[in-house]
Amino acid sequence: MLVEVGKLVERPFSLVLAYPRPDEAVLRDRMRQLKELGITHVEFCGRKSIGKLNVLGKGHVGVVLAARTKSGLKVALKVRRVDADREDLGHEAEMLKLANSVGVGPKLLAHTSDIIVMEFIEGQHLPEWLSAGPSKEQVLDVLRKLFVKCWKLDQIGLDHGELSRAHSHVLVEPKGLSVFEPRLVDFESASTRRRPSNLTSICQYVFIGGLSGLVARILGLPDREELIRALRAYKARMGRDELDRVLAACGLVRHI
């Protein structure tokens, strides 16, 4: 359902624009921000729902929507919840901008205090993609790329903060015939003020924790003790040699 921005002040759309307690003043300000950002339409689609409206995502901080700009570009919007535990989305926008500097995350296109405009990523969440029957070679390639991206975040001191439970934080995007690209999303918990643990967190999630059963059916599982030793060495010094050792322990080294 594609809706013009001007209609978002009407029910039931107003609940999504200023979730969960829309009032006239907030709606007016959100409308101002949307116009400032060049957003002309919002598309209600996705697997989450607010009332009878479908949305891309709904979390503790914001609601994620598909939208269109004046040029017709399809984008993703993150709209701050009225009851969020932060006054604005400025920090998240800065963290995303920093991730973009090493080629990670959806591209930050613009932002205001309450709305972030990002590249729209068409893809499946990692567990869903793995369940859809990719080949072993495709899985190995996606995991290698994912681990390298997490290492790049570690290198710039940016900790995503949610990768130990990454079921909704990694999208797998089709990039051509039989080629897929893992994309890290949702940097609302990201920080440069704590020691980064992106690679160790995602590796544990994939091969030891929540995703290990599914991965085991496709790849088998690495030697647990060897992997733990490699992760300990990586924690001590997050260099390229240590990354390669983790990739080797996971059976991904041949794809470097």
C-alpha positions as CSV (number, residue, x, y, z in Angstrom):
1,M,0.0,0.0,0.0
2,L,1.6,3.3,-1.2
3,V,0.4,6.3,0.7
4,E,1.1,10.0,0.1
5,V,3.0,11.7,3.0
6,G,0.2,14.2,3.4
7,K,-2.2,11.4,4.5
8,L,0.0,10.1,7.3
9,V,-1.6,12.5,9.8
10,E,-4.8,10.5,9.4
11,R,-5.7,7.3,11.1
12,P,-4.6,4.6,10.9
13,F,-1.3,5.9,9.4
14,S,-0.7,8.4,12.2
15,L,0.0,5.6,14.7
16,V,2.9,4.4,12.6
17,L,4.3,7.9,12.1
18,A,4.4,8.6,15.9
19,Y,4.2,5.2,17.5
20,P,2.8,4.4,20.0
21,R,1.1,7.7,21.1
22,P,0.5,10.1,18.2
23,D,-0.6,13.6,19.0
24,E,-1.1,16.6,16.8
25,A,2.2,18.4,17.7
26,V,4.3,15.4,17.2
27,L,2.6,14.6,13.9
28,R,3.1,18.1,12.6
29,D,6.8,17.9,13.4
30,R,7.2,14.5,11.8
31,M,5.5,15.8,8.7
32,R,8.0,18.7,8.6
33,Q,10.9,16.3,8.8
34,L,9.6,14.1,6.1
35,K,9.2,17.0,3.7
36,E,12.7,18.3,4.7
37,L,14.1,14.8,3.7
38,G,12.3,14.8,0.4
39,I,10.0,11.9,1.2
40,T,6.8,11.9,-0.9
41,H,5.2,8.5,-0.1
42,V,5.4,5.7,2.4
43,E,4.8,2.1,1.4
44,F,3.2,-0.1,4.0
45,C,4.8,-3.5,3.4
46,G,6.8,-6.0,5.4
47,R,6.4,-8.9,7.8
48,K,5.8,-6.9,11.0
49,S,2.6,-5.1,11.7
50,I,1.2,-2.1,13.6
51,G,-2.5,-2.5,13.8
52,K,-3.6,-3.5,10.3
53,L,-0.6,-1.9,8.7
54,N,2.5,-3.8,7.5
55,V,5.9,-2.4,8.3
56,L,9.5,-3.6,7.7
57,G,10.4,-3.5,11.3
58,K,9.4,-2.5,14.8
59,G,11.9,-2.3,17.7
60,H,12.4,-0.6,21.1
61,V,13.7,2.6,19.4
62,G,11.9,2.9,16.1
63,V,9.6,1.7,13.3
64,V,11.2,0.9,9.9
65,L,9.2,1.7,6.8
66,A,9.7,1.6,3.1
67,A,9.3,5.0,1.4
68,R,9.8,6.9,-1.9
69,T,11.7,10.1,-2.5
70,K,10.9,12.9,-4.9
71,S,13.2,11.2,-7.5
72,G,11.3,8.0,-7.1
73,L,14.1,6.2,-5.2
74,K,12.9,3.5,-2.8
75,V,14.4,3.9,0.6
76,A,14.1,2.7,4.1
77,L,13.0,5.1,6.9
78,K,13.7,4.6,10.6
79,V,11.2,6.7,12.5
80,R,11.9,7.2,16.3
81,R,9.2,5.9,18.6
82,V,7.7,8.6,20.8
83,D,8.5,6.5,23.9
84,A,12.1,5.6,22.8
85,D,14.8,5.6,25.5
86,R,16.7,8.4,23.5
87,E,15.8,11.9,22.5
88,D,16.9,11.6,18.9
89,L,18.5,9.3,16.3
90,G,21.6,11.4,15.9
91,H,23.9,8.9,17.5
92,E,22.6,6.0,15.5
93,A,23.1,8.0,12.3
94,E,26.7,8.8,13.2
95,M,27.4,5.1,13.9
96,L,25.9,4.1,10.6
97,K,28.0,6.8,8.8
98,L,31.1,5.3,10.5
99,A,30.2,1.8,9.4
100,N,29.7,3.1,5.9
101,S,33.2,4.4,5.9
102,V,34.4,0.7,5.7
103,G,31.7,-0.4,3.3
104,V,29.4,-1.9,6.0
105,G,25.7,-1.3,6.6
106,P,22.9,0.2,4.5
107,K,24.1,3.5,3.1
108,L,23.1,6.5,5.2
109,L,21.3,9.0,2.8
110,A,20.0,11.7,5.2
111,H,18.7,12.1,8.7
112,T,16.9,14.5,11.0
113,S,16.4,14.2,14.8
114,D,13.6,11.6,14.5
115,I,14.1,10.0,11.1
116,I,16.9,8.2,9.3
117,V,16.8,7.7,5.6
118,M,18.8,4.7,4.4
119,E,19.4,2.5,1.4
120,F,16.6,0.0,1.0
121,I,18.0,-3.6,1.1
122,E,16.0,-6.3,-0.6
123,G,17.0,-9.5,1.1
124,Q,16.2,-12.3,3.6
125,H,17.3,-12.6,7.2
126,L,20.3,-15.0,7.5
127,P,18.4,-17.9,9.1
128,E,15.6,-17.6,6.5
129,W,18.1,-17.6,3.7
130,L,20.0,-20.6,5.1
131,S,16.6,-22.4,5.3
132,A,15.8,-21.7,1.7
133,G,18.4,-24.2,0.3
134,P,21.5,-22.3,-0.8
135,S,24.4,-24.3,-2.0
136,K,27.3,-25.1,0.3
137,E,29.6,-22.8,-1.8
138,Q,27.1,-20.0,-1.5
139,V,26.9,-20.4,2.3
140,L,30.7,-20.5,2.6
141,D,31.0,-17.3,0.5
142,V,28.3,-15.4,2.4
143,L,29.8,-16.4,5.8
144,R,33.3,-15.4,4.7
145,K,32.1,-12.0,3.5
146,L,30.1,-11.5,6.7
147,F,33.1,-12.3,8.9
148,V,35.3,-10.0,7.0
149,K,32.8,-7.2,7.4
150,C,32.7,-7.8,11.1
151,W,36.5,-7.6,11.2
152,K,36.4,-4.3,9.4
153,L,34.1,-2.9,12.1
154,D,36.5,-4.2,14.8
155,Q,39.3,-2.4,13.0
156,I,37.7,1.0,13.3
157,G,36.6,0.3,16.9
158,L,32.8,0.2,16.2
159,D,30.9,-2.5,18.1
160,H,27.5,-3.3,16.6
161,G,26.3,-4.6,19.9
162,E,23.7,-7.1,18.7
163,L,25.6,-9.8,16.8
164,S,25.5,-12.4,19.5
165,R,21.8,-12.7,18.6
166,A,22.0,-11.7,15.0
167,H,18.9,-13.4,13.6
168,S,17.4,-10.0,12.6
169,H,20.6,-8.0,12.0
170,V,22.0,-9.7,8.9
171,L,20.2,-9.6,5.6
172,V,21.4,-11.6,2.6
173,E,20.9,-9.6,-0.6
174,P,20.9,-11.2,-4.1
175,K,23.5,-9.5,-6.2
176,G,23.2,-11.5,-9.5
177,L,23.0,-15.1,-10.7
178,S,23.9,-17.3,-7.7
179,V,25.8,-14.4,-5.9
180,F,24.7,-13.1,-2.5
181,E,25.9,-10.3,-0.3
182,P,25.5,-10.3,3.5
183,R,24.4,-6.9,4.9
184,L,24.6,-5.8,8.5
185,V,21.7,-3.7,9.6
186,D,20.3,-1.9,12.6
187,F,23.1,0.1,14.4
188,E,20.9,1.5,17.2
189,S,23.0,-0.3,19.8
190,A,26.3,0.4,18.2
191,S,29.1,2.2,20.1
192,T,32.7,3.2,19.9
193,R,33.0,3.5,23.7
194,R,33.3,-0.3,24.3
195,R,35.8,-2.9,23.0
196,P,34.5,-4.2,19.7
197,S,33.5,-7.9,19.6
198,N,31.8,-8.1,16.2
199,L,33.8,-11.0,14.7
200,T,33.8,-13.1,17.9
201,S,30.1,-12.5,18.5
202,I,29.0,-13.4,14.9
203,C,31.3,-16.4,14.9
204,Q,29.9,-17.7,18.1
205,Y,26.3,-17.1,16.9
206,V,26.9,-19.0,13.6
207,F,29.0,-21.9,14.8
208,I,28.4,-22.3,18.5
209,G,25.1,-20.6,19.4
210,G,21.7,-19.9,17.9
211,L,22.5,-20.7,14.3
212,S,24.8,-23.7,14.7
213,G,22.2,-26.4,14.2
214,L,21.1,-25.0,10.9
215,V,24.7,-24.3,9.8
216,A,25.7,-27.8,10.8
217,R,23.2,-29.4,8.4
218,I,24.8,-27.5,5.5
219,L,28.5,-27.3,6.3
220,G,29.1,-29.5,9.4
221,L,30.6,-27.8,12.4
222,P,34.3,-26.9,12.9
223,D,36.4,-28.4,15.7
224,R,35.1,-26.5,18.7
225,E,38.3,-26.4,20.6
226,E,40.3,-25.2,17.6
227,L,37.7,-22.5,17.0
228,I,37.8,-21.3,20.6
229,R,41.6,-21.1,20.5
230,A,41.4,-19.0,17.3
231,L,38.8,-16.7,18.8
232,R,40.9,-16.2,22.0
233,A,43.9,-15.3,19.8
234,Y,41.8,-12.9,17.9
235,K,40.5,-11.2,21.0
236,A,44.1,-10.6,22.1
237,R,45.1,-9.0,18.8
238,M,42.5,-8.3,16.1
239,G,44.9,-8.4,13.1
240,R,44.6,-9.9,9.7
241,D,46.6,-13.0,10.7
242,E,44.2,-13.6,13.6
243,L,41.2,-13.1,11.2
244,D,42.7,-15.7,8.8
245,R,43.1,-18.1,11.7
246,V,39.4,-17.8,12.6
247,L,38.4,-18.2,8.9
248,A,40.6,-21.3,8.7
249,A,39.1,-22.8,11.9
250,C,35.7,-22.3,10.4
251,G,36.6,-23.9,7.1
252,L,36.4,-20.6,5.2
253,V,40.1,-20.1,4.4
254,R,39.9,-21.4,0.9
255,H,37.6,-18.5,0.0
256,I,39.9,-15.7,1.0
